[in-house]
Amino acid sequence: MSICAILSDTFGYKSTHFRKINMLTTSLAEQSPEDYSGELLRLAQSTTTFTVPALFRAMETRDLAFPTNTWLGYSNDRTISVGAQPVPADWNDKTVFQHRLFNLNVQTEKVYILSHEVAHCVVFDSRANLLRDFGATLKETRSYNPDIRYSATGSREFYKQQSPDKQAHEDLAELINMYLINPDYLKAFLRFLGEARFSAERNRVGLTTLEDNVLRDQIYEVIHTGVQAELR
């Protein structure tokens, strides 16, 4: 049985499988960014729980951009950028928890990247200190022990060369991203961090082991409470 099947059966998390479409191409982003944006948002609306409401809030002060010379996402106080190039072949296997359950393809990977950038915006725009304080805790943890890692994104080689602050920022964004996609997705991920039988898989993608049930529940509550406060 595959690890994703085990996780699905064990944790009860069933992903909404992304429908396969053929519209989110680099050429579409180049020729008609409006159509590209519309299709991406429709796809996000049908496959995530809170990504689109969080995106609309973020877009009160930001524009969407779809550069055609990269696949990477980027966000700041003015822009949310999702590169229209296809992502590298090994990206989702090394980065996206339970990626096979999502039926990720060149279209739906863009939803995941969009949601991750929206998660950064949730932190940027946070009106309360809860999420920022948690981010500071993650930074302190990374500084004290670089082996304590809460996301495969923040543990990729690109970020390993950067500061603990940047690594922790990616950890926080990815935890929020999972919640935006589906709160049950985040719950499954946190439980995955605590299951001893998945230690080899955690090591493969650079994740910590988190056996403390109370701490895992606290992390979920911080993300849940912090995100919901920003969506009000």
C-alpha positions in Angstrom: 0.0 0.0 0.0 1.4 3.4 -0.9 2.2 5.9 1.9 -0.6 8.2 0.6 -3.1 5.4 0.8 -2.0 4.6 4.3 -2.3 8.3 5.3 -5.7 8.5 3.8 -6.9 5.4 5.5 -5.3 6.2 8.8 -6.1 9.9 9.1 -9.4 10.0 7.3 -8.3 12.8 5.0 -9.7 12.5 1.6 -8.5 15.1 -0.9 -10.9 16.6 -3.4 -9.3 15.5 -6.6 -8.5 18.3 -8.9 -10.2 18.1 -12.2 -7.9 17.9 -15.2 -8.0 20.8 -17.5 -5.8 22.0 -20.3 -6.1 25.8 -20.1 -3.3 26.9 -17.7 -0.6 27.0 -20.2 2.3 29.4 -20.5 1.0 30.6 -23.8 -2.4 31.5 -22.3 -0.7 33.5 -19.5 1.2 35.4 -22.2 -1.6 36.0 -24.6 -4.5 36.4 -22.1 -3.6 36.9 -18.5 -7.2 37.6 -17.7 -8.4 34.2 -18.9 -5.5 32.5 -17.1 -6.4 34.3 -13.9 -10.1 33.4 -14.3 -9.4 29.7 -14.8 -6.9 29.6 -12.0 -9.4 31.2 -9.6 -12.2 28.9 -10.7 -10.0 25.9 -10.1 -8.9 27.3 -6.7 -12.6 27.9 -5.7 -13.6 24.3 -6.5 -10.7 22.6 -4.8 -9.8 24.6 -1.7 -11.6 25.7 1.4 -10.2 29.1 2.4 -7.6 30.0 -0.3 -10.0 32.2 -2.4 -11.5 34.2 0.5 -7.9 34.8 1.7 -6.8 35.7 -1.8 -9.6 38.3 -2.2 -8.6 39.9 1.0 -4.9 40.0 -0.1 -5.9 41.5 -3.5 -7.4 44.5 -1.8 -3.8 45.9 -1.9 -2.2 43.6 -4.5 -2.3 42.7 -8.2 -2.0 39.2 -9.6 0.9 38.5 -12.0 1.7 35.4 -14.1 5.3 35.8 -15.4 6.0 33.4 -18.3 9.8 33.1 -17.7 9.5 31.2 -14.4 7.5 28.6 -12.5 8.2 30.1 -9.0 5.7 32.0 -6.9 6.4 35.3 -5.2 4.5 37.7 -3.0 5.0 41.1 -1.3 2.9 44.0 -0.3 2.0 44.9 -3.9 2.0 41.7 -5.9 1.1 38.0 -5.9 3.0 36.3 -8.6 2.6 32.7 -9.9 5.0 31.7 -12.6 3.3 30.2 -15.6 6.1 27.8 -16.6 5.6 24.1 -15.6 7.2 23.2 -12.3 10.2 20.8 -12.2 9.3 17.2 -12.4 10.4 16.4 -8.8 8.9 19.4 -7.1 5.7 18.0 -5.8 7.2 14.7 -4.6 9.8 16.6 -2.5 7.5 19.4 -1.3 3.8 18.7 -1.3 2.4 16.4 1.5 0.2 13.6 0.1 0.7 15.1 -3.4 -0.6 11.9 -5.1 -4.0 12.4 -3.5 -4.2 15.7 -5.2 -3.7 14.3 -8.7 -1.3 17.2 -9.2 -0.6 18.2 -12.8 0.6 21.3 -14.6 -2.7 23.0 -13.9 -3.3 22.1 -10.3 0.3 22.7 -9.2 -0.4 26.3 -9.9 -3.3 26.3 -7.4 -1.0 24.9 -4.7 1.7 27.6 -5.5 -1.0 30.3 -5.5 -2.3 29.2 -2.1 1.2 29.2 -0.7 1.7 32.8 -1.8 -1.6 33.7 -0.4 -0.5 32.2 2.9 2.5 34.5 2.9 0.1 37.4 2.5 -2.0 36.3 5.4 1.1 36.7 7.6 2.1 40.0 5.9 -1.3 41.5 6.5 -1.9 40.0 10.0 -3.7 42.5 12.2 -3.0 40.5 15.4 0.2 39.1 16.7 -0.8 35.5 17.0 0.6 34.3 13.6 3.7 36.6 13.8 4.5 35.4 17.3 4.2 31.8 16.2 6.6 32.6 13.3 9.1 34.1 15.8 8.8 30.8 17.7 9.6 28.8 14.6 12.5 31.1 13.8 13.9 30.6 17.4 13.4 26.8 17.0 15.2 26.7 13.6 18.1 28.8 15.0 18.5 26.6 18.1 18.2 23.3 16.2 18.2 23.4 12.4 17.0 19.8 12.4 13.6 20.8 13.7 11.7 21.5 10.5 8.0 21.9 10.0 7.7 22.0 6.3 9.4 20.3 3.3 9.3 23.7 1.6 11.5 25.4 4.2 13.8 22.4 4.2 14.6 22.4 0.5 18.2 23.0 -0.6 17.4 26.5 -1.8 16.3 27.6 1.7 19.0 25.6 3.5 21.4 28.2 2.2 19.4 31.0 3.8 18.8 32.2 7.3 16.7 30.4 9.9 14.3 33.4 9.7 13.6 32.7 6.0 13.3 28.9 6.6 10.8 29.6 9.5 8.9 32.0 7.3 8.4 29.2 4.7 7.4 26.8 7.4 4.7 29.1 8.7 3.5 29.9 5.2 3.2 26.2 4.3 1.3 25.3 7.5 -1.1 28.1 6.7 -1.3 27.0 3.1 -2.4 23.5 4.2 -5.1 25.0 6.4 -6.3 27.3 3.5 -6.5 24.2 1.2 -8.4 22.2 3.8 -8.2 22.3 7.6 -8.3 18.5 7.6 -5.2 18.5 5.4 -3.3 20.4 8.1 -4.6 18.0 10.7 -3.4 15.0 8.7 0.0 16.6 8.2 0.5 17.2 11.9 -0.5 13.7 12.7 1.9 12.4 10.1 4.7 14.2 12.0 4.0 12.2 15.1 3.6 8.7 13.6 6.8 6.7 14.2 6.2 4.4 11.2 6.6 7.3 8.9 10.0 8.4 10.1 11.7 7.3 6.9 9.4 9.4 4.8 9.9 12.4 7.1 13.6 12.0 6.8 13.4 11.8 3.0 11.8 15.2 2.7 13.5 16.8 5.7 10.8 17.0 8.3 11.0 16.8 12.0 9.3 14.2 14.3 6.7 15.8 16.6 5.5 13.1 19.0 3.8 15.5 21.5 0.1 15.4 20.8 -0.6 18.5 22.8 2.0 20.5 20.9 0.5 19.3 17.6 -3.0 20.4 18.7 -1.6 23.7 19.8 0.0 24.3 16.4 -3.3 23.6 14.7 -5.2 25.9 17.0 -2.7 28.7 16.4 -3.1 28.4 12.7 -6.9 28.0 12.8 -7.4 30.9 15.2 -4.9 33.2 13.4 -6.3 32.6 9.9 -9.9 32.9 10.9 -9.2 36.2 12.6 -7.7 37.5 9.4 -10.7 36.3 7.3 -13.3 38.1 9.4 
